Amino acid sequence: MLATPVSTGAICAMVAEASKSLEPFIETLREGLSRAKVVHFDETGARVRGKLWWVHGASSELLTLY
């Protein structure tokens, strides 16, 4: 926003902090999916820099985890 450069290390630290903060939510989401009557599992391809990567997902009527 202010055209200030951000180091790769700073971005990695931000992602790690956000990931840790989301752990309780992800665990609640997994528990909800494990209790759902029907869960759909899927994988879809996504290209990143010309290389194919797989995105896996699990979803119920109300919940989705990628």
C-alpha positions as semicolon CSV with decimal commas, in nm:
position;residue;x (nm);y (nm);z (nm)
1;M;0,000;0,000;0,000
2;L;0,284;0,237;0,080
3;A;0,528;0,076;-0,167
4;T;0,745;-0,036;0,124
5;P;0,941;-0,353;0,049
6;V;0,865;-0,651;0,273
7;S;1,124;-0,923;0,318
8;T;1,056;-1,289;0,248
9;G;1,135;-1,365;0,613
10;A;0,873;-1,117;0,734
11;I;0,610;-1,273;0,508
12;C;0,702;-1,623;0,630
13;A;0,673;-1,507;0,992
14;M;0,330;-1,353;0,922
15;V;0,206;-1,671;0,755
16;A;0,336;-1,886;1,043
17;E;0,166;-1,660;1,300
18;A;-0,164;-1,663;1,110
19;S;-0,144;-2,041;1,072
20;K;-0,091;-2,090;1,445
21;S;-0,384;-1,859;1,522
22;L;-0,610;-2,069;1,298
23;E;-0,531;-2,405;1,465
24;P;-0,836;-2,402;1,700
25;F;-1,066;-2,311;1,411
26;I;-0,923;-2,584;1,185
27;E;-0,965;-2,844;1,462
28;T;-1,329;-2,739;1,513
29;L;-1,384;-2,758;1,137
30;R;-1,232;-3,109;1,118
31;E;-1,449;-3,225;1,408
32;G;-1,759;-3,084;1,238
33;L;-1,676;-3,261;0,913
34;S;-1,610;-3,590;1,094
35;R;-1,959;-3,570;1,251
36;A;-2,142;-3,481;0,928
37;K;-2,375;-3,743;0,783
38;V;-2,238;-3,688;0,430
39;V;-1,896;-3,549;0,336
40;H;-1,774;-3,490;-0,019
41;F;-1,402;-3,526;-0,090
42;D;-1,244;-3,383;-0,401
43;E;-0,915;-3,281;-0,554
44;T;-0,857;-3,037;-0,831
45;G;-0,546;-2,933;-1,015
46;A;-0,399;-2,585;-1,006
47;R;-0,098;-2,465;-1,200
48;V;0,165;-2,263;-1,018
49;R;0,456;-2,139;-1,230
50;G;0,369;-2,403;-1,489
51;K;0,375;-2,692;-1,241
52;L;0,063;-2,889;-1,149
53;W;-0,029;-2,890;-0,780
54;W;-0,329;-3,063;-0,622
55;V;-0,578;-2,888;-0,397
56;H;-0,770;-3,131;-0,174
57;G;-1,103;-3,045;-0,023
58;A;-1,362;-3,191;0,212
59;S;-1,708;-3,042;0,242
60;S;-2,044;-3,104;0,400
61;E;-2,366;-2,907;0,356
62;L;-2,232;-2,631;0,586
63;L;-1,854;-2,676;0,612
64;T;-1,561;-2,674;0,369
65;L;-1,192;-2,742;0,432
66;Y;-0,930;-2,698;0,158
